[in-house]
Amino acid sequence: MFPSACSVAQRYMRLYPGPIPNAIEAPDRETLAANATVDSLTSHVSIPGLTVFLPKQPNGTAVIICPGGGYGTLLTKREGSDVARAFNQLGITAFVLKYRLPDARIMKQTALGPIQDAQQAIKTVRERAREFGITPDRIGIMGFSAGGHLASTAGTHFKNRYIDEHGKTSLRPDFMILINPVISFNDTTGHIGSRDNLLGKNPSPEMIRSFSTELQVTQATPPAFLNHSGADVVVPVANSISFYNALQKNGVCGALHIYSKGEHGFLTYPPFRVWFDDLIEWMRSENLLSSRN
């Protein structure tokens, strides 16, 4: 992992300057707990926010990071701040998104809370691009596991404005980075725990199809980098393969790396340096890094 000293500044801000859309007024029950096996876990998120990681020399590219956790919690360190600091060393401005987790006690439509927050994050970063030293058409979204599902939803549902219905700011991310992502919500390859948490125990076929993002790819979908372990027994590699095939079918640029070994989340293999180097090479090929990186 890269040293944290590469960041000039880190600050937290609430995602919405005013009322939170789709929210029900309720006590804030958010908790943060350390887990020696997995990560720092943030649960019961009802007030979403962005942690901003500014590099010393921004190159104009930004990545909004969506931690995973099955739509039940957020792995905020390994799949959040650690990666943000690694991006900073490359001159990339990073934003770790603390998105709302589905809960009928805090939102009217539980399936929409996370994607509303992802869209608001894209809107915020794009509208404040000059402030953060960002080029407005080089804003990507990254997600791990269920966070990958959220990132791929942002990349395939951007024409559906779940916030700011009549707004003019584009909600389309310019690229996607999907790390062992949940993609499908079907009964065969989908991660049913994530589906149950987001859509409920008995979602309609229409909801399952809408939130199976491999079925929502079009020619307007942004380019994507995907990686996955073929040995993943939590989220099958078929998720990444199906999304990559959909990109190919629609003529969208994509890269897919499949490692023969490694558990879900890459806790032991491949090492961070391996898959992150693959990502760096792809970003370089997409002109998202300056020549010195």
N, C-alpha and C positions, 0 to 999 in steps of 0.2 A: 504494500500500500504506500501511497505517496505521503510525504510529510505535510502536516497541517499548516506549516508556516507559509505555504504558497498562497493563502488567502489574505487579502488586504483587510477585508471586513466581513462580518457575519451579523445579520440582524434578522429579527422576526417581525412580521407584520400580519395583521388580520387580513384575510382574503377579501372580505367585503367591507367597503367603507360605510355601508348603511345596513339595512335589514338583510338577513340571510334568506334567500328565496326558499320556498318550500319548507320553512322551518316551523316547528311548534314550540312555543315558549315552554321551557323546562329547565330544571337545575342543570348546571354543568357537571357531568359525572366523569370527566376525562381523568384517566390515570396513566402513569408512566412507571413501568416496572422493569427491573433488570432481570435478564434471563441468561445464565451462563452458557447454556447449550445453544441458544439461537441468537438472541439479540436483545436490545432495549425495545420493549413493547409498549406502544401507545394504544390505549383502548378507549371505547365510549366517546369517540370524538364527535362533538356537536358544534364546536366553533372552529371552522377551518382556517388555516393560515399558510403562509409561505415563509420559509427560512431562506434568506438570500445569502449566497456565497459569491463574493466579488473577487476576481483574480487581480493580480497586480497590473497585468497588461492584457486587458480584454481584447479578444480578436474579433468580436462581433457576433459570435455564435452563443446561443443560450440553450440550456436543456432543463426542462421541468421534470423532476424525478418523482415518480409515484411509488412509494414503498409497497411491498406485498404484505400479505397477512390474511388471505382468504376472505376479505371484506369483513373480518371480525376483529382485526387488530392491525397495527402498522409496525413493521420492522424498521425503526427510524434511524438506526445507526448504519449497519452493514449495507442496507438497501436505501440509504438516504445520505447522511452527512459524510460517511467515508467516501462514497462515490463522488459527491459534490466536490470534495477537496481534491480528488484525483483529476476531475475536470478542470479545476482552477489551475493546476500546474500546466495545463495545455492552453491556458488563456480563455477557457470557456466559462462563461457565467452560469452558475447553477442555482436552481431553486428547488428546495425539497418541499413537496406539497403535503400538508397534513389535511387530508380530505375526510369528510364526514363518513362515518360507518353506518350502514343501514340500521335503523332503529325506529319503530313506529312511535316511540315516545317522543322523538325529537323532530320527525319530519312527516309530512303528509303523504308523499309518494317516496317510499324508501328506495326504489330502484333508480330514482333520478338524482338523489343527493350527490353521489360520487362524480357522475358525469357533469353535473352542474358546477361542481368545484373545479374539475379539470378545465372546463371551458372558461370559467372565471379566471383561472390562473393564466391561460393563454391570452385572454383579453387584457389582463393586467400587465403582463410582461410586454405585450406588443404595444400597448398604449403608452407605456413608460420606458420604451426601448432606449430613447436618447439618454434618459437619466441613468440607465444601467450600462451604457456603452454597448448596446446591442443593435445589430442590423435587423430590422423588423421582419425580413423574409428568411431569417436563419434561426428560427425558434422551433426547437424540437421537443418531443415528449418521450420520456423513458419510463418503463415500468417493469417490476419484477413480479412474476407469478400473478396473483390477482391484480396487482398494480399494473402488470402487463396487459391484463384484460381491460383495465380502465384506460391505459394509454392507447390501445388499439381501438377502443370505443371512441375516444376523442378523434382518432384518425379516420374513422369511418362514419361517424354520426355528425360531423361538423356542420352539415347543412340543416340539421335540426337544432335550432337555437333553444336550448333548455334554459338559458338565461337571456336577458336583454333581447327580447323577441324582435324588436325593430331596430336593433343596433347595426352599425355599419362596420365595426371592426371585425376582420376575419377571425373565425374561431378554428381555422384549419391549421394544425401543426405542420411545419415544413418538412419534418422527418420524424420517424419513430424508431425507438430502440427498445426491443422487446426481449427480456431475459427470462428464460424458461416460463413463457407466458401461458396463462389460462386464455384460451381463444374460444373454444366451442363450449356450449352449454348443453350439448346433446347427451343422451344417456350412455353412449358408448365411450367417447373420449373426453367428455367434459369433466371438469372438477366440480362434482355435485355439491361439495361443501360451500364453495364460492357461489354457486348458483342458488343454493338455498338461502344463504345470507343476503344475497342481493335481490332475488326475485321472490323469495318465499318458498314454502314447501311444495306448493301446487301451482306452479306458473303455467300460463296458457301456452299452447304451441306457438302462438304469435309472439309472445314475449321471449320464449326460448330462441326462436329464429332471429328476432330483432337484436338480441344481445349475444348471438353467436357471430362473432365479428368476421369470421372467414366468409360468411354469407353476405356481408355488407360491403365488401371491397368493390370499388369501381375504378374507372380510369382516372378519377380525380383523387384517389387515395394517395397520400404522400409516400415516398420511398421509405423502406424499412430495413433495419438490421435485426436479425433474430439469432439467438443461440439457445441451445438446449442440450441436455444429456440424453442419449438414447437409453440410458439405464434408469431414467427418472420414473419412479413408481408412484409418485404423488400426482404429477401432471404429465400425462404421456406426451412423448415427443410428437405424436400425431397432431397435437395442437399447433405447433410451429410449422410443421410440414403443410398442413391444410391452409394456413394463412399464406405461406410462401407460394403454394400452388395457385391460390387466388390472385396474388400479386402478378404472377407470371401470366395467368389467363387474361388479365386486364392490362397487360403491358406496362406494369409499374415496376420500377427498379427495386430490387431487393437482394439481400445477402442472407444466407442461412448457414450457420455453423452447428454441426452436430458432433458432440464428443462421445466417444464410445463408452466412457466411464463417468462416474460422478452422480451424486445424489441431488435431489431437488434443492435448489438454492446454492449449489456449488460450495458446500461447507468445507469440503476437503479437496475436491478435484472437479474441474481444472482449477489451478490457482488463479487468483484474481489477475495476476500479471498476464496470464495466457489469454483469457477471454477478453480482457480489456485491450490488449495489443491488437487482437482481431478487430475490435470495435474501432480503435484508432485508425487502423489501415482503411477501414470502410469510410470513416468520416473524412479521411484525407482524399479518398477517391471521389467523394461527393463535394469537395471544395469547402468543407466545413472547418478546416484547420489551416492556419497560416503555414507558409513554406518552412518556417523554422521549427515547427512541431513534428 
